[in-house]
Amino acid sequence: MTRENPELSRRHFLSAGLGGLIVLAPAAAAFAGCRRGLPGDPVPAESAPRPGARPAPPAQSPYAAGSPSSPSPYDGAPARACAATAANIEGPYYRPGAPSRSDLVSAGISGIPLLISGRVLSLDCRSALENAMLDVWQADSNGRYDNDGSFGAPPPAYRLRGKLVSDAQGGFSIRTIIPGRYLNGASYRPAHVHVKISAPGHRPLTTQLYFPDDPYNASDPFIDRSLIMDVSGNNAGKTGHYDFVLIPA
Ligand code: FE
């Protein structure tokens, strides 16, 4: 990234540090969910139920309040049982027609390298879905999308966007960078990567992937814990893993 962001909000973000990390939810809230916000803008009610949100853990859960050893519900990626991948909001920054590529790091893009890999599976969590289309988009390390006005209008060439297909084992791999956070109302959205997935004979899915340990996970009204990737590595480079599970049509 060579361009400095003039906005105070961005400077705030940068000063907060990027070491942290990446993440989406549904329709009515969709528009408020992912736009660039300004202090003073209305903030979505955090108490509002989110489509796809998981129910609160039972009292005997290790996450139960009052347990001195209870981790935060957002500490790390949760163990996932076999279940369809949760939908998450599309937000306002999707652009159709992204180029076919699995390497989203084009000229002028900089940031902490990130390799996201995984598989696309059917609802039994075993059957590989070959030729599933993954349409991926995300913000850059400063929290900017190519179509949010930061780069002028009309937006420039596709930036940090790409379409790729899964292989015979349902596998996919995406080379990108850790996305930056951006304001939603008065608070930052945690880092996240958007994806739309379609596969023959299955319902299309729009969702987002999130990062463990992002301090904004706990306050974001849209995150679903089941969408937190398994992430390892450091600021020299990170890897994220996630298996998508689609529902037969
Ligand atoms: Fe977003």
Residues whose N, C-alpha, C, O or C-beta is under 5 A from the ligand:
A	BS01	FE	C34 G91
